[in-house]
Amino acid sequence: MSKPFPEHVTRAEAAQVLRLSLRQVDRLAETGKLKKKKPSASRSGFDREDFDHYLKSFVH
């Protein structure tokens, strides 16, 4: 049985999937294209649902 996807996508994971640098991912967050979340004091990233929605916006 496979593990379910985590509800949180890190900056590094987002950069890898999008094939962008961490700085480019930060710019997407700064412009509001990706909604940055901070689930704990030491972690930040993106909600899985928001990230998947962003990815689907490229599929025509």
Contacts in CASP RR format, 6 or more apart in sequence:
PFRMAT RR
TARGET T0000
AUTHOR 0000-0000-0000
METHOD contacts of the structure
MODEL  1
MSKPFPEHVTRAEAAQVLRLSLRQVDRLAETGKLKKKKPSASRSGFDRED
FDHYLKSFVH
5 48 0 8 1.000
6 48 0 8 1.000
7 47 0 8 1.000
7 48 0 8 1.000
7 49 0 8 1.000
8 37 0 8 1.000
8 39 0 8 1.000
8 43 0 8 1.000
8 45 0 8 1.000
8 46 0 8 1.000
8 47 0 8 1.000
8 48 0 8 1.000
9 17 0 8 1.000
9 45 0 8 1.000
9 46 0 8 1.000
9 47 0 8 1.000
9 48 0 8 1.000
9 51 0 8 1.000
10 43 0 8 1.000
10 45 0 8 1.000
11 22 0 8 1.000
11 25 0 8 1.000
11 26 0 8 1.000
11 44 0 8 1.000
11 45 0 8 1.000
11 46 0 8 1.000
12 22 0 8 1.000
14 20 0 8 1.000
14 25 0 8 1.000
14 34 0 8 1.000
14 45 0 8 1.000
14 46 0 8 1.000
14 51 0 8 1.000
15 21 0 8 1.000
15 22 0 8 1.000
15 24 0 8 1.000
15 25 0 8 1.000
17 55 0 8 1.000
18 24 0 8 1.000
18 25 0 8 1.000
20 28 0 8 1.000
25 34 0 8 1.000
28 34 0 8 1.000
28 54 0 8 1.000
29 35 0 8 1.000
29 36 0 8 1.000
29 46 0 8 1.000
33 54 0 8 1.000
34 46 0 8 1.000
34 50 0 8 1.000
34 51 0 8 1.000
34 54 0 8 1.000
35 46 0 8 1.000
35 47 0 8 1.000
35 50 0 8 1.000
36 44 0 8 1.000
36 45 0 8 1.000
36 46 0 8 1.000
37 44 0 8 1.000
37 45 0 8 1.000
37 46 0 8 1.000
37 47 0 8 1.000
38 44 0 8 1.000
38 45 0 8 1.000
39 45 0 8 1.000
END
